Amino acid sequence: MYKKYEIKAISIALNILKNRELAEDACSEAFLSIAKCFEKIKNLETHKREKYIVVTVRNTSLNMLKAEKRRIETVPLDENLSSLTDESLSKREYAEIVHCIKKLSYTDQEILYLRINCGLKYKEIADSLHIPNAAARKRMQTARENLEELLEKEDIYHE
């Protein structure tokens, strides 16, 4: 059933959440919910089953969007990025950080550049990328986590 409705479910979630990773999470959550009542829906007519799945994915996505907005509102604006922009960094450390940033995906590099180098606020980033404010915050969080992971892997930074 998942394979049959996967593309439709992801497109519905993506339309609501505007973020591929969140959309995939929403679909996974929705299908887990559907699996819990599989006995009930397996005997439904095809169009009723499809409607049930669409409504479940939509509601799960909307709930995730609300939860994401609440979570982001509680995240402090100080991103603890001072270690990346601190003037006390040696030229070697700075070069190593830049090297790690270049290894990140284009999306991660773009959000880091807009936030750190250009000093844009999340609203400005969201407007420039034509994405919701919540997505801009989530992209920054993901980029920061990816960079920290890479810095730790390269033995440049330890939390």
N, C-alpha and C positions, 0 to 999 in steps of 0.2 A: 504494500500500500504506500509506503514511504517513497519508493522509487517512482511510482505512478504519479504522485502528486507533488514530488519534491520541487520541480521547477516552478510550478504555479505557487506553491507555498512560499518559496524564497522570494519570488517577485512581489508577492503581497507584503511580506515582511520588509523587504528592501524599500518598497514604496513608502512605508510608514516610518521606518527607522533611518533610512538614508545612509546606512552603514552595513557593508557586506558581513562583517564579523558578527555584529549584533543581530542581523537578519538570520544568519545561520544558527545562532544561539536560540533565537525565538522559535525557529522551526523545530529545532531539537526538543525544546521545552514543550512545544505544542504537540509534537508526535508522541512524546512521553505521556502527556496527558491523555491523548487519544488511545494510546496503548492500554491505559488503565481501564478504559471502558470499551475495549475491543469487542467483547461479546455482544455489547449493545449495538454497535454500529456496523458490525460485519454483515448483518442481515438487512441493512437498509438498502433501498434502491440506489443505484449509482449516483443519480443527481442529488439525492438527499444526503448521501455520504459525502459527496464533494462539497456541498453547502456546509455541512457540519465541519469539515476540515477547514474550509475557508474562514468560517466564523471563528473557529478555535485559533487559527494562526493570527487572524486579525486582532482578536482580543488579547492574545499573549503578547503580540507586538506592541499594542497600545499600553498594556501593563508594564512592559519593559521600558517603553519610552518615558512613562511617568516615573518609574523607579530611577531611571538614568538621570532625569532632570532633578529629582530630589537628591540623589547622590552627588551630582555635580555641584549643586548649590551649597553643599556642605564641605566641598573640597576647598582648602585655603588657596588663595591666589598665589602665595609664595610657593613656587614649585621646587624649592631647594635646588635651583639651577645655579646658585651662586658659585658652586665649585667649577662650573664650566666657564664662567665669565670673570672669575676672580683674577685680578691683576697679578696675584702672587704665583700664578702658574708659570713654570719655566717654559721656555720656548719649545723644549723637547716634549714636555707634557702636552702643551697646546697642539703641537704637530701630531702627536699620537691621537689626541681626541678628534682632531679634524680628519685624520686618516680613518678612524672608526666611524665617524659620521658619514664619510663617503661610501662606506660599506653598507649603510642602511638603505632601505627601499627609497624610491623617489618620494613617496608620500610622507615618510618619516623625515627625510631631509627637508622637504618643503615646509612642513609644519614647524620644525625646529628653526628654520631660517626666518619664517614670518614672526614667530614668537620671540626668539632670542635676538637675532640680528636687527630686525625691523622694529621690535618692541610693540608689536600689534596686540591689542586686546582680543579676547576670544570672539567677541561680536564682530570686530573688524576682519578677523581671519575668516569667520563664517560667511560674512558678506562677500569677501573677495574670492572665496572658493565655492560660493553658492551652495553651502551646506548649512544645516541647523547649528545653532550655537553648541548644543550638546555634542554633536559630532565633532566639532572643532576641539572641544575639551577632551573628548575620548581619544581623538587622533594624537593630541599632544601627550596624553597619559601613555598611550601605547608607544609612541616614539621615544619618550623618556625611558620607559621600561626596556625597550629594545636596545637603546644606547647604553644604559647602565649594564645590561646583560653582556653586551659586547665589550664594554670597558673592563668588566670583571673577567671575562674570558681571555682578554688580551693582557690581563694582569696590570691594568693601568689604574683601576679604581676599585676600592673595596669599601662597601658600606659598613 
